[in-house]
Amino acid sequence: MPKPKGTCGATKMKVMAVITHNHESGQESYGYDIWQQLKSHFYVYMNDNDIRNVYHHLNDLCGLGYIIKADETEECPKCYYDLTPQGRELRHRFEGFIDIIKSKTDQVLTPSQMRGVG
């Protein structure tokens, strides 16, 4: 049974966790990057066609007032996303997903570590 429109399930919380983690790491969040991180950290949306689902979630979150989209410009052709104050108030709901991202980010090995050098 589909969720009622306007609800925030686990996937939307994961999207908000990615945006928050990027913001706290000094990185921008844009749709393609969010999709890549969902794939690598949470193993969701593994097929190339699934990227459209990420944009649906981003649009829903914008409509709910939890994130804001910085429109693309001539200088920057990408749309960036950030949490609104209302979205930050939900951090308790996606804090666990931020922890997963951080733990997986900490596990990333450099090429020299993979070869056993370092």
C-alpha positions as CSV (number, residue, x, y, z in Angstrom):
1,M,0.0,0.0,0.0
2,P,1.6,3.3,-1.0
3,K,2.2,6.0,1.6
4,P,0.0,9.0,1.6
5,K,1.4,11.9,-0.4
6,G,3.3,14.3,1.8
7,T,4.7,11.8,4.2
8,C,8.4,11.3,5.0
9,G,9.5,7.7,4.9
10,A,13.0,6.3,5.2
11,T,14.2,7.2,1.8
12,K,13.4,10.9,2.3
13,M,15.1,10.7,5.6
14,K,18.2,9.2,3.9
15,V,18.1,12.1,1.3
16,M,18.0,14.6,4.1
17,A,20.9,12.8,5.9
18,V,23.0,13.0,2.7
19,I,22.3,16.7,2.3
20,T,23.1,17.3,6.0
21,H,26.3,15.3,5.9
22,N,27.4,17.1,2.7
23,H,26.7,20.5,4.3
24,E,28.6,19.6,7.5
25,S,31.5,18.4,5.3
26,G,31.6,21.6,3.3
27,Q,30.2,20.0,0.2
28,E,27.3,21.0,-2.0
29,S,24.4,18.6,-2.6
30,Y,23.0,18.2,-6.0
31,G,20.7,15.5,-7.4
32,Y,23.2,13.3,-9.2
33,D,25.6,13.3,-6.2
34,I,22.7,12.5,-3.8
35,W,21.8,9.5,-6.0
36,Q,25.4,8.3,-6.0
37,Q,25.5,8.5,-2.2
38,L,22.2,6.7,-1.7
39,K,23.6,3.9,-3.9
40,S,26.9,3.7,-2.1
41,H,25.8,4.2,1.5
42,F,22.3,2.6,1.5
43,Y,22.3,0.4,-1.6
44,V,19.1,1.9,-2.9
45,Y,18.3,3.1,-6.4
46,M,21.0,1.0,-8.0
47,N,19.8,1.3,-11.6
48,D,20.6,4.3,-13.8
49,N,16.9,4.9,-14.4
50,D,16.3,5.2,-10.6
51,I,17.8,8.7,-10.6
52,R,14.3,10.1,-11.4
53,N,13.0,8.7,-8.1
54,V,15.6,10.8,-6.3
55,Y,14.4,13.9,-8.0
56,H,10.8,13.0,-7.0
57,H,11.9,12.8,-3.4
58,L,13.8,16.1,-3.7
59,N,10.7,17.8,-5.2
60,D,8.5,16.4,-2.5
61,L,10.9,17.6,0.3
62,C,11.0,21.0,-1.3
63,G,7.2,21.1,-1.4
64,L,7.0,20.1,2.3
65,G,9.4,22.9,3.1
66,Y,12.2,20.6,4.5
67,I,14.8,21.5,1.8
68,I,15.4,24.4,-0.5
69,K,16.6,24.3,-4.0
70,A,19.2,26.9,-5.2
71,D,18.3,27.3,-8.9
72,E,20.9,26.8,-11.5
73,T,22.5,29.8,-13.1
74,E,24.7,30.4,-16.1
75,E,27.8,30.1,-13.9
76,C,26.5,27.0,-12.2
77,P,24.3,24.7,-14.3
78,K,23.5,22.4,-11.3
79,C,20.7,22.8,-8.8
80,Y,21.9,22.5,-5.2
81,Y,19.9,21.6,-2.2
82,D,20.1,22.4,1.5
83,L,17.9,21.9,4.5
84,T,15.6,24.6,5.7
85,P,15.3,25.3,9.5
86,Q,12.1,23.2,9.4
87,G,14.1,20.3,7.9
88,R,16.8,20.6,10.4
89,E,14.2,20.2,13.2
90,L,13.7,16.6,11.9
91,R,17.4,15.7,12.5
92,H,16.4,13.3,15.2
93,R,14.6,11.2,12.6
94,F,17.6,10.9,10.2
95,E,20.5,11.1,12.7
96,G,21.0,7.3,12.4
97,F,21.4,7.6,8.6
98,I,24.0,10.3,9.1
99,D,25.9,7.9,11.4
100,I,25.8,5.3,8.6
101,I,27.2,7.7,6.1
102,K,30.0,8.8,8.5
103,S,30.9,5.2,9.4
104,K,31.1,4.2,5.7
105,T,33.0,7.4,4.8
106,D,35.6,6.6,7.6
107,Q,36.0,3.1,6.1
108,V,37.0,4.4,2.7
109,L,40.6,3.3,2.0
110,T,43.1,5.2,-0.1
111,P,44.8,3.2,-2.9
112,S,48.0,2.9,-0.9
113,Q,46.0,1.4,2.0
114,M,44.4,-1.1,-0.3
115,R,47.8,-2.2,-1.5
116,G,48.9,-2.5,2.2
117,V,51.2,0.5,2.0
118,G,50.7,3.4,4.3
